């Protein structure tokens, strides 16, 4: 189920994006749990609320610099966001939106067609379903492309000079970033265990404070720093072990 935020300059027109989605949510015709009106400027100052939104919809005749910058900031702050624009089908509008810094998930034209809007929302919900039970993903920018990795499949992040190595059971992916930068993009069940490691605690099967090692379900062992030892107290039981 999706939480959708809408910024709509065209609510006085019929049909409008807000009217279509509000009615769809009321009649349970779409996989939407909540719809909120969005003030992009205020929303970007509230990270908790921003992180609780899955889909951001902008409806305006023209994509001006202000709206474009809002979309770019949302994409930069929340890389896994789905951003939809409903606007006039002009060359200028389209060129401004189809860029990696915006990364639109859907482009509709006004007046909006109910069928096209429904299809876009349903496809977003279907994609989230393929990414895991929660739909939570970590998005990596590689060149002009974005790759979405299900958070539930990530074992740990490791800092390697100017790059981060993301490790799953099946692969290791490197990208340019830092551990401090990604901390705000991941849930609190990811915990720093060493200066160069952040671990997904859902994969921990043992914490040995005598050897200062963390054992994961796939047999990997990660170092545990005394600096971060206190963060793992809730996971330690039966002596030095957890299971």
N, C-alpha and C positions, 0 to 999 in steps of 0.2 A: 504494500500500500504506500502511496506517495503523499507527501506534503508539498503543496504547490503554492508559490508566491506569485502574485500578479501585479504588474504595474501597467495600468490601462488608461491611455489618454482618450479612448474612444468609447467610453461607456454610454455616451448619449446616442450612439449609433446602434442600429439593429440590423443584423445580429452583431454582438460584440463578444470578445473572448471571455470576459468576466461572466456575462450572462450564460453563455454556453457551459462553462465549467462549473459554475455554482449550481445550475440546474442538474447537471450530470452527477455531481457529488450528492445532491439531495435525493435524486432518484436512484442512486447507487448504480449508475451505468458505466462508471469508470473506476479503476483501482486507486481511488483517491481517498485518503483519510481526513484531510483538512485542506482548506483553501484560505489564504490570508491575502489581504491587500498589502502591497509592498511599497514602502518608501525606501528606495535603494540607498540613499545617503545615510539614513538612520540605521538601516539594517547592517550596513558594512561596519558600523561601529559596535555591533552586538554579535560577537563571535558565537556565543552559545545559541542564539536564535538562528544565525546564519547556518550553523552546522546542522540544525534540525530540519532544514528545507532541502528537498530533493530536486525540485524543478522550479526554475525561474522563468516567468513569461513576461515579455515586454511587448506591448501593443501600442504602436504609434505610426502616424502617417509617414514620418521621416525619421531615419536613424541619425540623430544629431550627435555632436561630440560628447555631450553630457551622458546620453544613454549608452553610447559606445564605451565610454570610460567606465561607467558602472558595470557593464557586462565584463569588461576586461578585468576589473578589480575582483569581481565575484569569481571569475575563472582562476585568477592568481591566488585568491584566498582559499577557495574551495575547488580544487582541481577536478573532483569527481562530480561537480554540479552538471545538471542538464539545463541548457539555456535555449529557450524558444523565442523567436521573434515573429510577430505578426505585423507586417508593414506593407507599404506600396511596392509594387514590383518594378522598381526603377533600377537602372544599372548602378547608380551610386549607392543605393541602399544595399544591394546584393554584394557589391565589391567590398563594402565596409564590414560586412558580417562574415564572409567566408574566409576568415583568416585564423591561424592557429591561436592567436592571443584571445580570440573570442570563443572559437570552437563551438559554434551553434549546433545543437542537437536536432533542431527543427526550424524550418523557415516557411512561414505561412504568409499568404497575401490577404489584404483586406478588400472587401468584407470577408471575414474568416468563414471557411466552410466547416460545418459541424463534423462531417465525415473525416476531413483531413486532420482536424484537431484531435478527434477521438483516436485516429490511427497513430498519430505521433505519441500521445500519452500511453496508449496500449503497448507500443513498441518499446518505450522507455521502461515500462513496468516489466515487460518480458525480458529485456536485457538485464535488469537488476536481478531478476529471478535466476538467471544463469550464473550470476556472480556470487551466489551463496544465499543462505537463508535470510540474512539481513540486508543483502544488496550493498553492503559497505565495500568500497573499493579504495585502493591507493592508486593514484594516477601518476604516471611517469611521462614526462615530456622528452621525446627523443627526436631531435631535429624539428621537423614541422608536424610530427605525429604524436598522438597521445596514446599510451597503453594503460589499460585498466587491469589491475591485479586484485583479485579478491583478498580482502584483509585476512579472512579466515585461513588462507593458504600460506601466509607469510610467516616464516619461522623467526627471522631476525633481520635487523639492518646492521651493517658493519661499515664504519667509516674507513675509507682508504684514500688518504691524502685529500684531494679535492673532489673525490667521488664517493658515492654511497653504493654498496653492494647489497641488493635485496635478495634474500635467499628463501626459496621454497623447497619442497621435497624434490621438485623436478628440475629446477633451474636456478641460476644466479644471474641477476640483471644489474648492470652498473649504469649509473646516471650521475649527473653533476648536481650536487646538493650538499647539505651538512646535516648532522643529527639534530642540531638545534632548530634548523629550518623545518624539518619534517615532524618534529614533536607535536606541533599544533595541528597536524593533518591526520593524526592517528588516534584511536581510542585509548582510554586510560589503562586497558589491559596490556598495552605495550609499555615496558618499564626499562629504564636505563640500568644496565647491570655492570657496565664497564665504560671507560672513557670512550671506547670505540664501538660499543655494542648497545643496541636496544633489542630486547627479546620479547616475543609474544608469549605471555605467561600461560596461555591456554595449551602450549606445547610442552610445558615443564613437567617432568615426572620426578625429579629429585633435585634438591639443593644441598650440597655438602659444604658446610662452613669450615670444615677442617682442611679441605683441599682448595676451598674457594672456587668451586666449580658448579655449574648448572648443567644438568643432563636433560636433553630433549627427547621426545618420543621416537625420533628417527635415529637416535644414537649419537647425535652431535653433542659436543660438550663446549660450553662457553665459559669464559672467565668471569668471576664475580669479584668486584672491587670492594674493599672495606668501606669506601665512601658511599656505596649504594646498598650495602648489606642490610641496612635498616628497612629499606623498601620491600624486602622479601620476607619480613617476619611473618606476614599473614600466610605465606606459603610453606613455612617451616613447621613441621610436626613430626611426631615419632622420632625424637632426637634430632639428627641432622637431615632427615629425609622427608620427602613428601611423595605422595603417590595418588 
